[in-house]
Structure formats: structure tokens, C-alpha cells
Amino acid sequence: MKLDAAARATKLERLRDGGAPRVLELCSGCGGMSLGLAAAGFELLAHVEFDATAAASYALNFRPPSEDHRAAWAAPRDMVLSDPASLAREIGLGDDICQRFDVLAAGLPCQAFARIGRSKLRSVSGDEEAFKNDPRAQLYRRFLQYAEAVQPVAIVIENVPDILNHGGHNVPEEICGTLEEMGYVARYTLLNAAYYGVPQMRERLFLVAIDRSLGVEPSFPQPTHSAKLPSGYAAARMVALRHVPAEGSHFAAIPAPASGLPGAITVKAALSDLPRVREHFRDPVVMRRRKVMDHLPYASFSDLTDYAKLMRNWTGFQKSHASTDGHVVRLTPRDFPIFRRMDQGGDYPHACEVAAQIFKEKLAAQKPRPVRGTPAYDALKASTVPPYDPGKFPNKWWKLDPGMPSRTLTAHMGKDTYSHIHWDGSQKRTVTVREAARLQSFPDGFRFAGAMNAAFRQIGNAVPPLLAQAVGASLRKDLVRLPHAVQQDGARSLESDAA
């Protein structure tokens, strides 16, 4: 693959003169990574997103380089069928793409890499190798073609840790090897969002590459918060790391929290000032009519946590009034009593125990008492007890622990939100769209296009903005810092790197 050293040198000179790094982001989703990069001082110049609703959300929150091209800016695009030159022309950037973009970024689709996604692909297709054949698993190669066309001075890729083992293949190692042939120094590592001020345990792989002429190795941000990884997350991390080569790897040590850091942001600190939502069981008609864009007043206006203040006052997304949107939840009346009684931190087997007790109480209250096997008995049970096998779905439900960060939000929230049941039993519900956005570190002024399910899906798919900001801030420092080990020709020696 080609290297245009002159084009990159011109871009680097502009950055050294104080210019903001200009970003082209592929698979942008609704804009989580973009929001974080913008907060770190990057200029959002163009993006590509296949999903029409996510692309509409992006357009709601970020301005195009030219207002005359707003329709083109908001249009969904397929990164396979699109190309950077056509994109630049359509949004009013002209033809010289080699001089336009300094950074190429992407949160590549993870469905073919994530273990959950692999299982779904197998069940749908009946093919044990479906995850290998999924076209989304090959998009990283299309990304590399964009890199060759754009010649960025830096690259950022985000994905799930399972990308380290795609059917025995370590995809980040392949990407890094290709990027080295293109004149970059590339490294990857695992970062957990809870270490960077996000109220969520979310483990993700980040790959960063920098033009070799800088003579620096990509760095990753140091944690700002401390947290103990729950056993499941720690085990998943160890499984992923088994697929890092013992020698010659591009893997960088995972940044560890230093002693004395503040603890991770808790669910309660993140959500406690948001509206109390009870309409779903008090007056369901109101909830059915409510839209994602409808506003409710905040529950609290004083004694706000630092996190709540940040979410209300994010630069460019400040709240100019005393309310926010996104207060919609699913109507699942069978489960409201279970939500109320569940212990904080309770899982699906615990929920089944609670449901069995509620069913027992209902049976005792019936006069005459329904007999097992009769239609009346079966109907009462169906209206009370969830039908899923707790042995097969232990993590299907989860009631948030207010004193801990949330568990990982996923795109599956677009189908159900039982993985994030509100800790306040009196509200008897799962989280709202705005609460999910807060847990992902989207500010309250960030708007989501589409209805409730689409909004949940966009949030679950997104890169947490605060995590992206930390990665972006680290990268921006790398792009302007002086080299610390160079060869005679000005290129960083990989051999000296290894030493």
C-alpha cells in the first residue's frame, strides 16, 4: 500500500503551527467518538454512517463544513460503496482529499467479533462459521483502503476485545502490520471506560497509529478514576489477552490506575438528578404517547454531582432550560412488581425467585385457588412469571447497583432493556433513554433521532464520549511532541522501539 510522505509532512507542519486535527470518521454511529474527539480539540470534517437513523442523529448534533451541503452531511452512506473523494465533493470539501483529513477514525461494527454477536449469527444462519463469513468482519480491510486514499497522519480504531480472536485470528495484529507497511507506528491495547470517568464497566480495544516520521510511539491515556474489575470482566480480559503474540506483538501494556485516584463514577452519581418516571404504571397512556424528544423537568437543581454538572454543561451542548428529553421506557406490566422487589445488583435467577414468590402470593389470594394444570392456573402464572430458563439466561436481567458503575450497555437495548433495571424499586422500571445516554456519557443536550428502540440501539453501539475524549487528548499530544528516538533518515526504528 502506498505512502505519500509529502502530503503527511504538510499536514504535520499545519498541526505543529497550532491547527486542529481534522477528522474523517467511518462507522460513526450517532457520534459518540466524534463528540469525544471534538471535546479534545479535533475538527469534525466528515463522517460515514450506514444506519439512516444514526446518521440523522449525527446531523442533529454536529454541523457540516458547509451549510449549503447539510442534506449530504445527513445522508447515510455505505463505507464499502462510498469513497473518500466522492464524500468530500458531496459535502463541499473539494477534490484534494490527501490534504483534507489528518485523522482517520472508526468504531468498526463489532457484531461479527463479539461472542454474543457470533452466537446470534450462528443461530440465525445455522452456520457455525457465520461470524467469519459476515461481511462486517471484513470492513477493517475497507478501512485500510480509506487510509491509503486519505493518507492521515494518525488513525484510531475502536472495537470489542473479542476482535483479538476472530476464529483464531488476531485482527489488530494484521491491521498493525499493514499500517507499518504504510509508514505508521501502530499499537493497540484494552481500555475500560470506568477508568476514564464513564459510569459504566465497558471494556474496549483501541488501536492507534501515528506517522512514523514523528519518531514517537502511540501512547494511551492514563486512568483518571480507579475501579476493581468485576470477576466477569477480569476473566474476559484474560481470555482476550491469550491471543496476543508472546513475541513481536503490537500490544501496549494496559494503563493501570495509579494509587490515590477517585473511585469510578457510580450509577447514582450519574442519574440521581434526572426525573422520577412512574407514568408507565400510573398512567400507561401517557407513556405510550410520550416521544423521545419530549421534555420533563429535572428532579434536582442543587447539590449536583460533578458528573451531573458535566452532563448539563458540556461545551456546545449546554442546557439552556431546566428540563431534558428522553424519558421513555417500555411497558412491561407483568414485570413491574418484580422490578420493585428485586435486590439491587440482582440477576435473572434472582428475578425468577422473586416472581415465584409473587405468583405464590397471587395463588393464595385467589378464591377458589386455581389448580395446577388448569387454564386459570396457567394464565395466572403467565401473567406473573417470566418464561425464560434462568439456567440459560443468567445475565438477561440486572438491577443496577447505585453504588457501582453500570454494566456494559449494548445495542441489544434496542430490543429490551432488562439488562439495566433502575435501582429505585419504587419506580418499577428499566432505564430511560436519557438515563442510558448518561451511563454512556452523552451530555443531556445531545439529541437522538428516531423512536425509543432506535435511540437505545444508537446509545448501546456508541463509543462513550468521555473515553473517546481521553484517547483523543492523548493522541493530540503525540502529534505535536518532539521525537525521542529517530534514525538518521528521521524515521523511528522499530528495533529501538523493541529495545
Buried (B, 14 or more C-beta within 10 A) or exposed (E): EEBBBEBBEBBBEBBEEEEBBBBBBBBBBBBBBBBBBBBBEBBBBBBBBBBBBBBBBBBBBBEBBEEEBBEBBBBBBEBBEBBBBEBBBBBBBEEEBBBBBBBBBBBBBBBBBBBBBBEBBBEEEEEEEBBBEBEBBEBBEBBBBBBBBBBBBBBBBBBBBBBBBBEEEBBBBBBBEBBBEBBBBBBBBBBBBBBBBBBBBBBBBBBBBBBBBBBBBBBBBBBBBBBEBEEEBEEBBEBBEEBBEEEEBBBBEBBEBEEEBEBBBBBBBBBBBBBEBBBBBEEEEEBEEBEBBEBBEBEEEEEBBEBBEBBBBBEEBEBEEEEBBBBBBBEBEEBBBBBBBBBBBBBBBBBBBBBEEBBEEBBEEEEEEBEEEEEEBEEBBEEBBBEBEBEEBBEBBBBBBBEBBBBBBBBBBBEBBBBBBBBBBEBBBBBBBBBBBBBBBBBBBBBBBBBBBBBBBBBBBBBBBBBBBBBBBBBBEBBBEEEEEBEEEEBBBBEEEEE
